Amino acid sequence: MRLRNARTLAVSALSGVAALSGALLPVQAATTAPNDPLYAKQYGPQQVRAPQAWSVSTGRGAVIAIVDSGVALGHPDLKNKLVRGATFVDCSKPCGNGSWIGPDGEADEADTHGTHVAGIAAAATGNGVGIAGVARGAKIMPVKVLEDGSGSFEDIASGIRWATNNGADVINMSLGAVQGVQALVITGVISDVQNAIRYANRNGVAVIAAAGNDAVPVCNTPAFDYGAMCVVATDKREAKAAYSSGGVDPELLTVSAPGGSLLPICGEDIVSTVPAGTSRSGEVCGYGNAYDEYAGTSMAAPHVAGVAALLAAQGRSLDNIYDTLTSTARHPQTNVRGVFDPVFGYGIVDAAAAVRAPR
């Protein structure tokens, strides 16, 4: 069965439409802002309060596997952050190095997705280029399991196992099946990815997965699967994104993070890295040709994966990482913590509180 990635189509800002200024919610004093020129256009790191966490943990020593459509290996904001990757596209053993350009040698438009996800999680920060990553000190492991936006359960499971065996501390999966496949997982008809997630968990690896973009209360699989943390998308104003699925899953292991609103206005969605020359909104919004705005729970998940990497770098166990992410997450407006609801799960992840929580 083929899976589709959990990205809503990239939103190109319309020509002549002004960007919203949109004030961010106040948070505690942050460290000095990094010199990345697009940092001021990012609201994701600020919403999850990553800058306030960096004085405690940058994620240095942790590895985030981006199990997705591959990464542009030469991107200036990513190339110095990469560890060895692999490609699993119709092959049970690695048949590539995790590049977004697959074994067929063709650059498919849909496969820019993994590069965008990687930048959110851990783009080089303070390098005077592009954006800042949530886990600014973590490494990125590119694992290509999707080609032209889709992939098989078998390939995805192979990618999870390979990442686990090759040093990943956190696995991000911004991909999902259609609604209803959860029943096939529960009944055991489909077990490849579920078994691979269990394998990752047994080896101490946190698995973070996008809730899906079907606007239903239940997380898609694999976010629905046991051992995976489901991530709901919020917008710039910290409201639940209208397209976002979740946050109900069997374990109630759900949190929220910024994924954008899907409004065609500069600054509404999540700006991150894309392969050079593929940006749709770059010229209109002033990002250049190697950065773009996308919206989806695909963009929310790597914000959480980045925070998980900040915790993994502190030497925390898998159980502690999951417990800390849920117990320190905050509900919008009320800032209530440690309480589950079916809209936001445990709330928006809070990196500043998480890295200071007991181990």
URDA-V747908 format. One line per field, one symbol per residue. psi: psi as a letter, one per 20 degrees, with the letter a starting at -180 (. if undefined). Layout:
# URDA-V747908
psi=???
This chain:
# URDA-V747908
psi=qqqqqkpqpppppppipqqqhnqqqqrqprrpprjphjhiipighhhjlghihhigpijpiqpopnnbjrqohjphihhjiqrpaqpnokphqpkajjqhoahijpnpghjighgggghggkqppjjjpcrqqgnhirqpopooiqpkjrrqhggghhhgggggikjphpppnmrqrqqhhhhhggijhpiggghhghggghjjppopqqhrkjkripqqpihhqpippppqprahjkqpphiprrkprhilmprrrpirijpmppihaopaqqppiiphigggikirjjqrprqrihhgghghhghhhhghijkqrgghgghgghhiqqpqghjpqjppqigjciapqnhghgijqq.
